[in-house]
């Protein structure tokens, strides 16, 4: 047998190299095998057997090393839930579980970012829990805490737990694989490593004023630099710490304070859609707590001494470019009656509505009574139990080129679509569900939305709408159907991607009517068996209508209601630009 051993420098093709080859057998055993092979046939058989075992050991070592590299190239998703009454004991329990997950995967780096959901702890602020976990996990400020109505998921005993109203703290932490060093351009490698980090942010009324100043500065430099892009998205990227030559994020986690004004929320969502059009924004609206209590916290902002502790706004995390978010919105209701039109509205008050084929409008309450008479017995029972839900037409994508006169943000020279064209869109629209409450004068008021003025000065003289009623059985069927559509949409991703490594389901309180039942966990686990699933009960869901894939789709971000919004975390290494 031929035994190849090399110790020290060697020469290959005339070029000296210091690469050490792994010997297939120890030198002394190789010499003994070679000597015995010259003396007898039995020694030759023994040497051949030794070579066979050496090759087998080398194959096993290479397979183990390949498996180790493959496991190191996968993200680590930690979801832990603690129901300890003392928040310090709960935080210690979560930190111990997060440390165990890192040791289990043989990782010595800290977590990249974390999200903390706090529910039922009235004796502590969300800021204290967030900052304590941020220091213990080493996320360097990339930790966002939110007050929620309830949550469920795997506990520290690796069993699923569901809590609503009782004290509970839930931790969701992610660590992405370390970037591979290619070449000797250490400056470029360091720049890429800095860009491949999570960037937390908080935007309130004061931050909007700072961004307005940046917009004015960039507008003054536009003629000199000859920039074609608008100053607004460039100012937002500069404020969030994303340079022009950096890779754009494909996913943004958002959390909205319920006390934030509609102007702040609308401005932030519209600006993020303009600055990062292909990034999927997904999140939730925090719980409605007293104004004196904090509902939202960002660890990086808590370290600033001049920050207002009770300022209301929008918080979030810009995820690394190698990580993407896929969102899926499923309604928990079914349609009732034909499509309607809102012909007269002022702000949140709807005065008059009419059917599609009517020539005259009627008070909104009379239209609701007419639709209730035409409903089936089962639908009438559901209407008496939970009331009507009004589905409004989802907004169209933003038009940064200013080519559509009917766009509610920009406006320009293109003519509005005809009524016939709008009627053809009846079956291809995603509705935004809102709660309705009747008023004494025959009008109705909708929650968490502002219709401004109907009819508007420019555009169609009415708004499309559709009445819905909550139906849990139909909602589960719709959730399974949307999961099938999402699995089909994953085929359009331009880069090869595996299954999601984690999922968070944001649900409305109407879905959690039955105690002890987790919404969407069985359906998602059936579609993707190995991934952990976490559910969060909130006061509203932040997502793009329908199905949205990070880096592929461009849709308007909206505040949903009465839905189950699934947020899938996907690891996609895209080619560097």
C-alpha positions in Angstrom: 0.0 0.0 0.0 1.0 3.6 -0.6 1.1 5.8 2.5 1.2 9.5 1.8 2.7 11.5 4.7 4.0 15.1 4.7 5.4 17.0 7.6 6.6 20.5 7.1 7.0 22.4 3.8 6.6 20.5 0.6 7.0 21.3 -3.1 4.1 20.9 -5.6 4.6 21.7 -9.3 7.8 23.5 -8.4 6.0 26.0 -6.0 6.8 25.6 -2.3 3.8 25.5 0.0 3.3 25.1 3.7 0.0 23.1 3.4 0.1 20.1 5.7 -1.6 17.0 4.3 -3.5 14.8 6.7 -1.8 11.3 6.9 -3.9 8.3 6.4 -2.0 6.3 9.0 0.7 7.0 11.6 4.3 6.8 10.2 5.4 4.0 12.5 2.3 1.9 11.6 2.9 2.6 7.9 6.5 1.4 8.1 5.5 -1.7 10.0 2.7 -2.4 7.4 5.2 -1.9 4.5 7.8 -4.2 6.1 5.2 -7.0 6.8 3.9 -6.7 3.2 7.4 -7.5 1.8 7.7 -10.7 4.0 4.4 -12.5 3.7 1.0 -12.4 2.1 -0.6 -12.2 5.5 1.2 -9.0 6.2 -0.1 -7.6 2.9 -3.7 -8.4 3.9 -3.1 -6.7 7.3 -1.8 -3.6 5.7 -4.7 -3.5 3.3 -7.1 -3.8 6.2 -5.3 -0.9 8.0 -5.6 1.2 4.9 -9.3 0.4 4.6 -9.9 1.5 8.3 -7.8 4.7 7.7 -9.8 5.7 4.7 -13.0 5.0 6.6 -11.9 7.2 9.5 -11.0 10.0 7.1 -14.4 9.7 5.4 -16.2 10.0 8.8 -14.1 13.0 9.9 -14.8 14.8 6.6 -18.5 14.1 6.9 -18.6 15.4 10.5 -16.7 18.5 9.5 -19.1 19.1 6.6 -22.1 18.7 8.9 -20.5 21.1 11.4 -20.0 23.7 8.7 -23.5 23.2 7.4 -25.0 23.7 10.9 -22.8 26.8 11.5 -24.2 28.3 8.2 -27.8 28.2 9.5 -29.5 30.9 11.6 -30.3 30.3 15.3 -33.8 31.1 16.4 -34.6 31.3 20.1 -38.1 31.6 21.3 -38.6 31.3 25.1 -41.5 32.2 27.4 -41.4 32.6 31.2 -44.5 32.9 33.4 -42.6 33.8 36.6 -44.4 36.3 38.8 -41.2 38.2 39.6 -39.9 39.9 36.4 -36.2 39.5 37.5 -36.7 35.8 37.9 -38.4 35.7 34.5 -35.5 37.6 32.8 -32.9 35.3 34.4 -34.8 32.3 33.2 -34.9 33.7 29.6 -31.2 34.6 29.7 -30.3 31.0 30.8 -32.4 29.6 28.0 -30.8 31.9 25.4 -27.3 31.0 26.6 -28.2 27.3 26.4 -29.3 27.7 22.8 -26.0 29.3 21.8 -23.9 26.6 23.6 -26.1 23.9 21.9 -25.1 25.3 18.5 -21.4 25.9 19.5 -21.7 29.6 18.9 -19.6 32.1 20.9 -21.1 35.3 19.3 -23.9 37.3 20.9 -27.4 37.5 19.5 -27.9 39.9 16.5 -31.3 41.3 17.6 -34.2 40.4 20.0 -37.8 41.2 20.5 -39.4 41.1 24.0 -43.2 40.8 24.5 -44.4 41.8 28.0 -47.9 41.0 29.3 -49.5 41.3 32.8 -46.4 42.7 34.6 -47.9 45.8 36.2 -45.1 46.3 38.6 -42.4 47.0 36.1 -41.9 49.1 33.0 -41.3 47.7 29.6 -38.1 49.8 29.4 -36.6 48.0 32.4 -37.2 44.6 31.0 -35.8 45.6 27.6 -32.6 47.2 28.8 -31.9 44.3 31.2 -32.2 41.7 28.5 -30.2 43.9 26.1 -27.2 43.9 28.4 -27.5 40.2 29.2 -27.9 39.1 25.6 -25.3 41.4 24.1 -27.5 42.8 21.4 -25.9 46.2 21.6 -29.1 48.2 21.6 -30.9 46.0 18.9 -33.6 44.9 21.4 -37.2 46.1 21.1 -39.8 45.6 23.9 -43.6 45.9 23.4 -46.5 45.5 25.8 -49.0 43.0 24.4 -52.4 41.5 25.4 -51.0 37.9 25.6 -48.6 35.5 23.9 -47.9 31.8 23.5 -45.0 29.7 22.4 -42.3 27.3 23.7 -41.4 27.8 27.3 -38.1 27.2 29.1 -39.2 23.6 29.7 -39.6 23.2 25.9 -43.3 22.7 26.2 -45.9 25.0 24.6 -47.7 27.5 26.9 -50.5 30.0 26.3 -51.0 33.0 28.5 -53.6 35.8 28.2 -53.8 38.3 31.1 -51.4 36.5 33.4 -47.8 37.8 33.9 -45.6 36.5 31.1 -42.5 37.6 29.3 -41.6 36.2 25.9 -38.2 36.5 24.2 -37.6 36.1 20.4 -33.9 36.3 19.5 -32.1 35.6 16.2 -28.4 35.1 15.4 -27.3 34.9 11.7 -24.3 33.0 10.5 -21.0 34.8 10.6 -19.9 36.3 7.3 -17.2 34.4 5.5 -13.9 36.2 4.8 -13.0 36.1 1.1 -9.8 37.6 -0.1 -7.5 40.1 1.8 -9.6 43.2 1.4 -10.2 43.6 5.2 -11.6 47.1 4.8 -14.3 45.9 2.5 -15.0 42.9 4.8 -15.4 45.1 7.8 -17.7 47.4 5.9 -19.9 44.5 4.9 -19.9 43.1 8.4 -21.1 46.6 9.7 -23.8 46.7 7.0 -25.0 43.1 7.9 -26.2 44.2 11.4 -29.7 44.9 12.7 -30.4 48.6 13.1 -33.1 49.6 15.7 -34.9 52.9 15.4 -37.7 55.0 17.0 -39.6 57.7 15.3 -41.9 60.1 17.1 -42.9 63.8 16.7 -39.4 65.1 17.6 -37.7 62.6 15.2 -40.0 63.7 12.3 -38.9 67.3 12.8 -35.2 66.2 12.5 -36.0 64.2 9.4 -37.7 67.3 7.9 -34.5 69.2 8.5 -32.5 66.5 6.6 -35.0 66.7 3.7 -34.4 70.5 3.5 -30.6 70.0 3.5 -30.8 67.4 0.8 -33.1 69.5 -1.4 -30.5 72.3 -1.3 -27.9 69.9 -2.7 -30.0 68.3 -5.4 -29.0 70.8 -8.1 -25.3 70.5 -7.3 -25.2 66.7 -7.2 -27.8 66.1 -9.9 -29.7 63.4 -7.9 -32.7 62.0 -9.6 -34.2 60.4 -6.5 -36.4 62.4 -4.2 -34.9 63.9 -1.1 -37.5 62.3 1.3 -36.4 58.6 0.9 -32.7 59.6 1.0 -33.2 61.6 4.2 -35.0 58.6 5.8 -32.2 56.2 4.8 -29.6 58.7 6.2 -31.5 59.0 9.5 -31.8 55.2 9.8 -28.1 54.7 9.2 -28.2 53.1 5.7 -25.6 54.5 3.3 -26.2 54.8 -0.4 -23.7 52.0 -1.3 -25.1 49.6 1.4 -27.4 46.7 0.6 -31.0 47.5 1.3 -32.9 45.5 4.0 -35.5 43.0 2.9 -37.5 43.0 6.1 -38.5 45.5 8.8 -40.1 44.7 12.1 -42.5 47.5 13.2 -44.3 48.1 16.5 -46.8 51.0 16.9 -47.8 52.8 20.0 -51.6 53.1 20.2 -51.3 56.6 21.5 -49.3 57.8 18.5 -51.2 60.2 16.3 -52.5 59.1 12.9 -50.2 61.6 11.2 -47.1 60.1 12.8 -48.1 56.6 11.9 -49.1 57.4 8.4 -46.0 59.5 7.7 -43.7 56.7 9.0 -45.4 53.9 7.0 -45.4 55.9 3.8 -41.8 57.1 4.2 -40.6 53.6 4.9 -42.4 52.3 1.8 -40.6 55.0 -0.3 -37.2 54.5 1.2 -37.3 50.7 1.1 -39.9 49.7 -1.4 -39.1 46.0 -1.6 -38.7 45.5 2.2 -41.6 43.8 3.8 -42.8 45.6 7.0 -44.5 43.4 9.6 -45.4 43.9 13.2 -48.2 44.8 15.6 -49.9 47.5 17.5 -49.1 47.4 21.3 -51.6 47.0 24.1 -53.8 49.9 25.2 -52.3 50.8 28.6 -52.7 53.9 30.7 -51.0 57.0 29.3 -48.7 57.1 32.3 -47.3 53.7 31.5 -44.8 52.9 28.7 -46.0 50.6 26.0 -42.9 50.6 23.7 -39.2 50.6 24.3 -36.0 50.5 22.2 -32.8 49.6 24.1 -30.7 51.9 22.0 -33.0 54.9 22.7 -33.1 54.1 26.5 -29.4 54.7 26.6 -29.9 58.4 25.6 -30.4 60.7 28.5 -32.3 63.4 26.6 -35.0 61.1 25.2 -38.6 61.6 26.4 -39.5 58.4 28.3 -43.3 58.6 27.5 -43.0 59.7 23.8 -45.5 57.9 21.5 -44.3 56.8 18.1 -43.3 53.9 15.9 -40.4 51.6 16.8 -38.7 48.9 14.7 -35.7 47.0 13.6 -34.1 47.1 10.1 -33.1 43.5 9.6 -29.7 42.5 8.0 -29.8 42.2 4.2 -29.2 38.4 4.3 -32.5 38.0 6.3 -35.9 38.4 4.7 -39.5 38.6 6.0 -42.4 37.0 4.3 -45.8 38.2 5.5 -49.2 36.6 5.0 -52.5 38.2 6.0 -55.6 36.0 6.6 -59.0 37.4 7.5 -61.1 35.7 10.2 -64.4 36.7 8.6 -66.6 36.1 5.6 -68.5 38.5 3.3 -72.1 39.4 3.9 -74.3 40.9 1.1 -73.2 42.7 -2.1 -70.5 45.3 -2.4 -71.4 48.8 -1.2 -70.3 52.3 -1.8 -69.5 55.1 0.7 -70.9 58.2 -0.8 -70.6 60.6 2.1 -68.1 60.5 4.9 -66.1 63.0 7.1 -63.1 61.6 9.0 -64.2 58.5 10.9 -67.9 59.1 10.5 -69.8 57.5 7.5 -73.0 59.3 6.7 -74.5 57.7 3.6 -74.0 54.5 1.6 -75.6 52.8 -1.3 -75.6 49.5 -3.3 -73.8 49.1 -6.6 -76.9 49.5 -8.7 -78.7 52.1 -6.6 -79.2 55.7 -7.9 -79.7 57.3 -4.5 -77.7 57.0 -1.3 -79.3 56.1 2.1 -78.2 56.6 5.7 -75.5 54.1 6.8 -77.6 52.5 9.5 -80.5 51.8 7.1 -78.1 50.1 4.7 -76.7 47.8 7.5 -80.3 46.8 8.4 -81.1 46.0 4.8 -78.0 43.8 4.4 -78.9 42.0 7.6 -82.4 41.2 6.3 -80.8 39.6 3.1 -78.3 37.5 5.1 -78.7 33.8 5.7 -79.8 32.5 9.1 -76.3 31.6 10.1 -75.0 35.0 9.1 -77.8 36.7 11.0 -76.8 34.7 14.1 -73.2 35.8 13.7 -74.2 39.4 13.2 -76.2 39.4 16.4 -73.3 37.9 18.3 -70.4 40.0 17.0 -71.8 42.7 14.8 -70.7 43.9 11.4 -67.1 44.5 10.2 -66.5 47.0 7.4 -63.9 46.1 4.8 -62.3 49.1 3.1 -60.4 49.0 -0.1 -56.6 48.5 0.4 -54.6 51.5 -0.8 -52.7 51.3 -4.1 -48.9 51.4 -4.2 -47.2 54.7 -3.8 -46.3 56.6 -7.0 -42.9 58.3 -6.6 -42.9 59.3 -10.3 -46.1 61.4 -9.7 -48.0 59.9 -12.6 -51.4 59.3 -11.0 -53.8 62.0 -10.2 -55.9 59.8 -7.8 -52.9 59.0 -5.6 -53.6 60.2 -2.1 -50.0 61.2 -1.4 -48.5 62.7 -4.6 -51.0 63.5 -7.4 -50.1 64.4 -10.9 -51.4 64.5 -14.5 -52.8 61.0 -15.3 -56.6 60.7 -15.5 -58.4 58.8 -12.8 -59.8 55.4 -13.8 -63.4 55.2 -14.9 -66.2 53.7 -12.8 -66.4 50.7 -15.1 -62.7 50.0 -14.5 -63.2 50.3 -10.8 -66.1 47.8 -10.9 -63.8 45.2 -12.6 -61.5 45.3 -9.5 -64.3 44.0 -7.2 -63.0 40.5 -7.1 -59.3 41.3 -7.0 -59.0 43.4 -3.9 -57.8 42.8 -0.3 -60.0 44.5 2.3 -58.9 46.3 5.4 -61.4 45.3 8.2 -62.6 47.9 10.7 -65.1 47.8 13.5 -68.4 49.6 13.2 -70.5 51.4 15.8 -73.9 53.0 15.0 -74.6 56.6 16.0 -78.0 58.1 16.9 -78.4 60.2 13.8 -78.2 57.3 11.4 -74.4 57.4 10.8 -71.8 54.9 11.8 -68.2 55.5 13.1 -65.2 53.3 12.2 -62.2 52.7 14.4 -58.5 53.3 13.7 -59.0 54.8 10.3 -59.6 58.2 8.7 -61.5 58.5 5.4 -60.8 62.2 5.3 -63.5 63.6 3.0 -65.9 61.7 0.7 -66.5 62.7 -2.0 -63.0 64.1 -2.5 -62.2 67.1 -4.7 -60.4 65.0 -7.2 -61.1 61.4 -8.1 -64.0 59.0 -7.8 -67.1 60.3 -5.9 -67.3 57.2 -3.7 -65.3 54.5 -1.9 -65.7 50.8 -2.3 -66.5 48.8 0.8 -67.7 45.3 1.7 -69.5 44.2 4.9 -68.1 41.2 6.8 -68.9 39.2 9.9 -66.5 37.3 12.1 -66.6 33.5 11.4 -64.0 31.4 13.1 -64.5 28.3 10.9 -64.2 30.3 7.7 -61.2 32.0 9.1 -59.3 28.8 9.6 -60.2 27.6 6.1 -58.9 30.9 4.7 -55.7 30.5 6.7 -55.0 27.1 5.2 -55.8 28.5 1.7 -53.4 31.5 2.2 -50.7 29.1 3.4 -51.0 27.2 0.1 -50.8 30.4 -1.8 -47.7 31.4 0.1 -46.0 28.2 -0.6 -46.7 28.7 -4.3 -45.4 32.3 -4.2 -42.1 31.2 -2.7 -41.2 29.7 -6.1 -40.9 33.3 -7.4 -38.0 34.1 -5.1 -34.9 34.9 -7.3 -32.4 33.2 -5.1 -32.4 29.6 -3.8 -33.9 29.6 -0.3 -34.8 26.9 2.2 -37.7 26.7 4.6 -38.3 29.5 7.1 -36.4 29.1 10.3 -39.0 30.8 12.5 -42.5 32.3 12.4 -44.5 34.8 14.5 -48.3 34.9 14.2 -49.8 38.3 15.2 -53.5 37.8 16.0 -56.4 40.1 16.9 -58.3 39.7 20.2 -61.3 38.4 18.2 -59.3 35.4 17.1 -58.5 34.5 20.8 -62.1 34.2 21.9 -61.6 30.5 22.8 -59.3 30.1 25.8 -56.4 27.7 25.3 -56.5 27.7 21.5 -53.5 29.0 19.5 -54.4 30.5 16.2 -52.3 29.4 13.2 -49.9 27.2 15.1 -51.3 23.9 13.8 -51.6 25.1 10.2 -48.1 26.6 10.1 -46.5 23.6 11.8 -48.2 21.3 9.2 -46.8 23.3 6.3 -43.3 23.7 7.8 -42.9 21.0 10.5 -39.5 21.8 11.9 -39.8 25.5 12.6 -40.8 27.1 15.9 -44.0 29.1 15.9 -44.8 32.0 18.3 -48.2 33.8 18.6 -48.8 37.3 19.9 -52.2 38.7 20.8 -52.2 42.5 20.0 -54.5 45.4 19.2 -53.8 45.5 15.5 -51.5 44.0 12.9 -49.0 45.9 10.7 -48.5 44.2 7.3 -48.9 44.5 3.6 -52.2 43.1 2.3 -52.2 39.6 1.0 -48.9 37.9 0.6 -45.6 39.8 0.4 -42.1 38.5 -0.1 -39.1 40.5 1.0 -37.0 41.7 -1.9 -39.7 40.8 -4.5 -43.0 42.6 -3.8 -43.8 46.3 -3.6 -47.0 47.0 -1.6 -48.3 49.7 0.7 -48.0 48.9 4.4 -51.2 49.1 6.3 -52.6 48.7 9.8 -54.8 45.6 9.7 -57.5 44.5 12.1 -59.4 41.3 12.9 -56.8 39.2 11.0 -54.1 36.6 11.6 -50.8 37.9 10.2 -48.0 35.4 9.8 -44.5 36.7 9.8 -42.0 34.2 8.4 -38.2 34.7 8.9 -36.2 33.5 5.9 -32.4 33.4 5.5 -31.5 34.4 1.9 -27.9 35.1 1.0 -28.2 37.4 -2.0 -25.3 38.3 -4.2 -23.4 41.4 -3.1 -23.8 44.5 -5.3 
